[in-house]
Amino acid sequence: MKGMRCPHCERMFFYRMVHDIPTFPFCSERCKLVDLGAWLDEKYRIEEPVSAEALKELEKKERREHG
């Protein structure tokens, strides 16, 4: 059996195959939903620098949409 810690509560849990645990990589449905809530509340985010070209495209799009 393999073991790992839940990324939310850090409880150790064991499994034979990833498919055996529908909440993987979380130990429970509760931990899975708490993590989802953190993403929805924007407590987690994936950030990357915005290039000058991407910024210009966003500005053009904004002007088209809002006049």
N, CA, C and O atoms as CSV, one atom per row, in Angstrom:
chain,resi,resn,atom,element,x,y,z
A,1,MET,N,N,0.827,-1.188,0.000
A,1,MET,CA,C,0.000,0.000,0.000
A,1,MET,C,C,0.870,1.250,0.000
A,1,MET,O,O,1.960,1.281,0.571
A,2,LYS,N,N,0.357,2.260,-0.649
A,2,LYS,CA,C,1.051,3.540,-0.692
A,2,LYS,C,C,0.410,4.471,0.323
A,2,LYS,O,O,-0.767,4.329,0.658
A,3,GLY,N,N,1.178,5.404,0.799
A,3,GLY,CA,C,0.654,6.374,1.746
A,3,GLY,C,C,1.066,7.779,1.370
A,3,GLY,O,O,2.096,7.994,0.731
A,4,MET,N,N,0.247,8.728,1.775
A,4,MET,CA,C,0.584,10.136,1.562
A,4,MET,C,C,-0.182,10.990,2.557
A,4,MET,O,O,-1.117,10.520,3.206
A,5,ARG,N,N,0.216,12.228,2.670
A,5,ARG,CA,C,-0.469,13.169,3.550
A,5,ARG,C,C,-1.441,14.012,2.738
A,5,ARG,O,O,-1.139,14.429,1.619
A,6,CYS,N,N,-2.602,14.255,3.312
A,6,CYS,CA,C,-3.613,15.101,2.690
A,6,CYS,C,C,-3.037,16.517,2.583
A,6,CYS,O,O,-2.505,17.029,3.569
A,7,PRO,N,N,-3.128,17.162,1.417
A,7,PRO,CA,C,-2.579,18.507,1.284
A,7,PRO,C,C,-3.321,19.555,2.116
A,7,PRO,O,O,-2.806,20.652,2.330
A,8,HIS,N,N,-4.523,19.226,2.583
A,8,HIS,CA,C,-5.262,20.199,3.396
A,8,HIS,C,C,-5.025,19.988,4.893
A,8,HIS,O,O,-4.537,20.890,5.574
A,9,CYS,N,N,-5.364,18.816,5.405
A,9,CYS,CA,C,-5.282,18.579,6.857
A,9,CYS,C,C,-3.995,17.868,7.280
A,9,CYS,O,O,-3.706,17.763,8.472
A,10,GLU,N,N,-3.237,17.390,6.324
A,10,GLU,CA,C,-1.967,16.691,6.540
A,10,GLU,C,C,-2.117,15.338,7.228
A,10,GLU,O,O,-1.138,14.777,7.720
A,11,ARG,N,N,-3.348,14.810,7.264
A,11,ARG,CA,C,-3.574,13.466,7.815
A,11,ARG,C,C,-2.969,12.436,6.860
A,11,ARG,O,O,-3.095,12.565,5.642
A,12,MET,N,N,-2.328,11.436,7.403
A,12,MET,CA,C,-1.756,10.370,6.589
A,12,MET,C,C,-2.870,9.409,6.199
A,12,MET,O,O,-3.671,9.007,7.043
A,13,PHE,N,N,-2.925,9.039,4.917
A,13,PHE,CA,C,-3.888,8.025,4.493
A,13,PHE,C,C,-3.214,7.095,3.505
A,13,PHE,O,O,-2.208,7.441,2.887
A,14,PHE,N,N,-3.787,5.901,3.365
A,14,PHE,CA,C,-3.175,4.856,2.556
A,14,PHE,C,C,-4.134,4.401,1.466
A,14,PHE,O,O,-5.353,4.451,1.633
A,15,TYR,N,N,-3.575,3.964,0.364
A,15,TYR,CA,C,-4.382,3.511,-0.770
A,15,TYR,C,C,-3.575,2.519,-1.590
A,15,TYR,O,O,-2.347,2.486,-1.511
A,16,ARG,N,N,-4.270,1.717,-2.374
A,16,ARG,CA,C,-3.586,0.791,-3.285
A,16,ARG,C,C,-3.393,1.435,-4.643
A,16,ARG,O,O,-2.309,1.396,-5.225
A,17,MET,N,N,-4.480,2.034,-5.137
A,17,MET,CA,C,-4.427,2.731,-6.425
A,17,MET,C,C,-5.156,4.061,-6.271
A,17,MET,O,O,-6.097,4.173,-5.486
A,18,VAL,N,N,-4.725,5.049,-7.009
A,18,VAL,CA,C,-5.340,6.372,-6.957
A,18,VAL,C,C,-6.841,6.277,-7.203
A,18,VAL,O,O,-7.618,7.011,-6.592
A,19,HIS,N,N,-7.249,5.389,-8.083
A,19,HIS,CA,C,-8.667,5.253,-8.425
A,19,HIS,C,C,-9.506,4.716,-7.269
A,19,HIS,O,O,-10.734,4.790,-7.308
A,20,ASP,N,N,-8.854,4.178,-6.246
A,20,ASP,CA,C,-9.575,3.667,-5.076
A,20,ASP,C,C,-10.152,4.788,-4.213
A,20,ASP,O,O,-11.084,4.563,-3.440
A,21,ILE,N,N,-9.601,5.988,-4.344
A,21,ILE,CA,C,-10.020,7.107,-3.494
A,21,ILE,C,C,-10.577,8.220,-4.381
A,21,ILE,O,O,-9.812,8.919,-5.046
A,22,PRO,N,N,-11.905,8.394,-4.400
A,22,PRO,CA,C,-12.510,9.403,-5.284
A,22,PRO,C,C,-12.131,10.838,-4.924
A,22,PRO,O,O,-12.298,11.740,-5.744
A,23,THR,N,N,-11.627,11.059,-3.722
A,23,THR,CA,C,-11.254,12.416,-3.313
A,23,THR,C,C,-9.758,12.683,-3.459
A,23,THR,O,O,-9.278,13.735,-3.036
A,24,PHE,N,N,-9.020,11.754,-4.047
A,24,PHE,CA,C,-7.565,11.886,-4.184
A,24,PHE,C,C,-7.210,13.208,-4.840
A,24,PHE,O,O,-7.848,13.554,-5.835
A,25,PRO,N,N,-6.256,13.961,-4.364
A,25,PRO,CA,C,-5.237,13.660,-3.364
A,25,PRO,C,C,-5.642,14.010,-1.937
A,25,PRO,O,O,-4.798,14.040,-1.042
A,26,PHE,N,N,-6.914,14.273,-1.723
A,26,PHE,CA,C,-7.391,14.622,-0.387
A,26,PHE,C,C,-7.866,13.363,0.335
A,26,PHE,O,O,-8.232,12.374,-0.300
A,27,CYS,N,N,-7.855,13.410,1.668
A,27,CYS,CA,C,-8.244,12.236,2.448
A,27,CYS,C,C,-9.755,12.094,2.564
A,27,CYS,O,O,-10.251,11.010,2.870
A,28,SER,N,N,-10.494,13.179,2.323
A,28,SER,CA,C,-11.944,13.130,2.506
A,28,SER,C,C,-12.639,14.142,1.601
A,28,SER,O,O,-12.008,15.033,1.032
A,29,GLU,N,N,-13.944,13.982,1.485
A,29,GLU,CA,C,-14.755,14.930,0.709
A,29,GLU,C,C,-14.676,16.319,1.345
A,29,GLU,O,O,-14.630,17.329,0.643
A,30,ARG,N,N,-14.662,16.358,2.669
A,30,ARG,CA,C,-14.577,17.642,3.367
A,30,ARG,C,C,-13.313,18.399,2.976
A,30,ARG,O,O,-13.381,19.576,2.622
A,31,CYS,N,N,-12.158,17.734,3.036
A,31,CYS,CA,C,-10.898,18.396,2.682
A,31,CYS,C,C,-10.915,18.842,1.224
A,31,CYS,O,O,-10.406,19.912,0.890
A,32,LYS,N,N,-11.491,18.030,0.370
A,32,LYS,CA,C,-11.593,18.377,-1.050
A,32,LYS,C,C,-12.420,19.653,-1.227
A,32,LYS,O,O,-12.035,20.542,-1.987
A,33,LEU,N,N,-13.555,19.744,-0.526
A,33,LEU,CA,C,-14.432,20.910,-0.651
A,33,LEU,C,C,-13.839,22.158,0.004
A,33,LEU,O,O,-14.030,23.267,-0.495
A,34,VAL,N,N,-13.129,21.987,1.105
A,34,VAL,CA,C,-12.472,23.131,1.739
A,34,VAL,C,C,-11.431,23.713,0.789
A,34,VAL,O,O,-11.311,24.932,0.669
A,35,ASP,N,N,-10.682,22.850,0.116
A,35,ASP,CA,C,-9.684,23.308,-0.847
A,35,ASP,C,C,-10.354,24.021,-2.024
A,35,ASP,O,O,-9.880,25.069,-2.462
A,36,LEU,N,N,-11.439,23.466,-2.531
A,36,LEU,CA,C,-12.174,24.110,-3.618
A,36,LEU,C,C,-12.659,25.491,-3.181
A,36,LEU,O,O,-12.565,26.454,-3.943
A,37,GLY,N,N,-13.172,25.587,-1.967
A,37,GLY,CA,C,-13.627,26.875,-1.448
A,37,GLY,C,C,-12.506,27.899,-1.387
A,37,GLY,O,O,-12.730,29.079,-1.659
A,38,ALA,N,N,-11.308,27.466,-1.036
A,38,ALA,CA,C,-10.164,28.382,-0.995
A,38,ALA,C,C,-9.847,28.913,-2.387
A,38,ALA,O,O,-9.524,30.091,-2.540
A,39,TRP,N,N,-9.935,28.054,-3.407
A,39,TRP,CA,C,-9.728,28.512,-4.788
A,39,TRP,C,C,-10.813,29.510,-5.179
A,39,TRP,O,O,-10.520,30.544,-5.779
A,40,LEU,N,N,-12.068,29.204,-4.840
A,40,LEU,CA,C,-13.175,30.084,-5.214
A,40,LEU,C,C,-13.115,31.424,-4.481
A,40,LEU,O,O,-13.555,32.442,-5.013
A,41,ASP,N,N,-12.573,31.426,-3.266
A,41,ASP,CA,C,-12.395,32.672,-2.516
A,41,ASP,C,C,-11.118,33.404,-2.917
A,41,ASP,O,O,-10.778,34.434,-2.335
A,42,GLU,N,N,-10.418,32.870,-3.906
A,42,GLU,CA,C,-9.173,33.433,-4.437
A,42,GLU,C,C,-8.062,33.502,-3.391
A,42,GLU,O,O,-7.218,34.398,-3.425
A,43,LYS,N,N,-8.073,32.543,-2.460
A,43,LYS,CA,C,-6.975,32.448,-1.507
A,43,LYS,C,C,-5.744,31.852,-2.179
A,43,LYS,O,O,-4.613,32.113,-1.769
A,44,TYR,N,N,-5.974,31.057,-3.205
A,44,TYR,CA,C,-4.893,30.516,-4.028
A,44,TYR,C,C,-5.008,31.182,-5.385
A,44,TYR,O,O,-6.104,31.524,-5.829
A,45,ARG,N,N,-3.892,31.362,-6.032
A,45,ARG,CA,C,-3.937,31.864,-7.401
A,45,ARG,C,C,-2.650,31.485,-8.113
A,45,ARG,O,O,-1.605,31.281,-7.496
A,46,ILE,N,N,-2.758,31.401,-9.397
A,46,ILE,CA,C,-1.597,31.130,-10.227
A,46,ILE,C,C,-1.249,32.446,-10.896
A,46,ILE,O,O,-2.028,32.976,-11.687
A,47,GLU,N,N,-0.091,32.962,-10.578
A,47,GLU,CA,C,0.309,34.254,-11.107
A,47,GLU,C,C,1.486,34.083,-12.050
A,47,GLU,O,O,2.341,33.214,-11.874
A,48,GLU,N,N,1.497,34.934,-13.047
A,48,GLU,CA,C,2.638,34.982,-13.946
A,48,GLU,C,C,2.774,36.413,-14.426
A,48,GLU,O,O,1.777,37.132,-14.490
A,49,PRO,N,N,3.963,36.843,-14.761
A,49,PRO,CA,C,4.139,38.203,-15.251
A,49,PRO,C,C,3.362,38.410,-16.555
A,49,PRO,O,O,3.289,37.513,-17.394
A,50,VAL,N,N,2.784,39.599,-16.711
A,50,VAL,CA,C,2.041,39.926,-17.923
A,50,VAL,C,C,2.987,40.655,-18.866
A,50,VAL,O,O,3.577,41.674,-18.506
A,51,SER,N,N,3.125,40.124,-20.071
A,51,SER,CA,C,4.012,40.754,-21.049
A,51,SER,C,C,3.369,42.029,-21.583
A,51,SER,O,O,2.153,42.201,-21.491
A,52,ALA,N,N,4.178,42.916,-22.138
A,52,ALA,CA,C,3.675,44.166,-22.714
A,52,ALA,C,C,2.691,43.869,-23.840
A,52,ALA,O,O,1.682,44.558,-23.986
A,53,GLU,N,N,2.983,42.850,-24.628
A,53,GLU,CA,C,2.098,42.481,-25.741
A,53,GLU,C,C,0.740,42.001,-25.224
A,53,GLU,O,O,-0.299,42.389,-25.759
A,54,ALA,N,N,0.742,41.177,-24.207
A,54,ALA,CA,C,-0.512,40.681,-23.640
A,54,ALA,C,C,-1.312,41.829,-23.029
A,54,ALA,O,O,-2.538,41.855,-23.137
A,55,LEU,N,N,-0.633,42.772,-22.392
A,55,LEU,CA,C,-1.305,43.926,-21.803
A,55,LEU,C,C,-1.969,44.781,-22.877
A,55,LEU,O,O,-3.092,45.250,-22.689
A,56,LYS,N,N,-1.284,44.988,-24.001
A,56,LYS,CA,C,-1.865,45.753,-25.112
A,56,LYS,C,C,-3.110,45.060,-25.652
A,56,LYS,O,O,-4.105,45.718,-25.957
A,57,GLU,N,N,-3.061,43.742,-25.771
A,57,GLU,CA,C,-4.219,42.992,-26.259
A,57,GLU,C,C,-5.404,43.123,-25.301
A,57,GLU,O,O,-6.544,43.279,-25.737
A,58,LEU,N,N,-5.134,43.061,-24.008
A,58,LEU,CA,C,-6.202,43.227,-23.021
A,58,LEU,C,C,-6.815,44.623,-23.102
A,58,LEU,O,O,-8.032,44.776,-22.992
A,59,GLU,N,N,-5.975,45.641,-23.292
A,59,GLU,CA,C,-6.475,47.012,-23.412
A,59,GLU,C,C,-7.334,47.173,-24.660
A,59,GLU,O,O,-8.375,47.828,-24.611
A,60,LYS,N,N,-6.913,46.585,-25.775
A,60,LYS,CA,C,-7.700,46.642,-27.014
A,60,LYS,C,C,-9.053,45.977,-26.813
A,60,LYS,O,O,-10.084,46.508,-27.228
A,61,LYS,N,N,-9.044,44.823,-26.182
A,61,LYS,CA,C,-10.288,44.091,-25.935
A,61,LYS,C,C,-11.223,44.913,-25.052
A,61,LYS,O,O,-12.426,44.978,-25.305
A,62,GLU,N,N,-10.673,45.533,-24.029
A,62,GLU,CA,C,-11.479,46.358,-23.123
A,62,GLU,C,C,-12.107,47.536,-23.879
A,62,GLU,O,O,-13.280,47.850,-23.674
A,63,ARG,N,N,-11.333,48.183,-24.747
A,63,ARG,CA,C,-11.872,49.311,-25.526
A,63,ARG,C,C,-12.991,48.863,-26.445
A,63,ARG,O,O,-13.998,49.556,-26.587
A,64,ARG,N,N,-12.820,47.701,-27.073
A,64,ARG,CA,C,-13.866,47.190,-27.978
A,64,ARG,C,C,-15.145,46.890,-27.213
A,64,ARG,O,O,-16.243,47.172,-27.695
A,65,GLU,N,N,-15.006,46.322,-26.028
A,65,GLU,CA,C,-16.176,45.923,-25.248
A,65,GLU,C,C,-16.875,47.097,-24.570
A,65,GLU,O,O,-18.093,47.082,-24.393
A,66,HIS,N,N,-16.107,48.110,-24.194
A,66,HIS,CA,C,-16.687,49.206,-23.412
A,66,HIS,C,C,-16.627,50.559,-24.115
A,66,HIS,O,O,-16.959,51.588,-23.526
A,67,GLY,N,N,-16.206,50.549,-25.361
A,67,GLY,CA,C,-16.209,51.781,-26.149
A,67,GLY,C,C,-15.167,52.708,-25.844
A,67,GLY,O,O,-15.090,53.773,-26.457
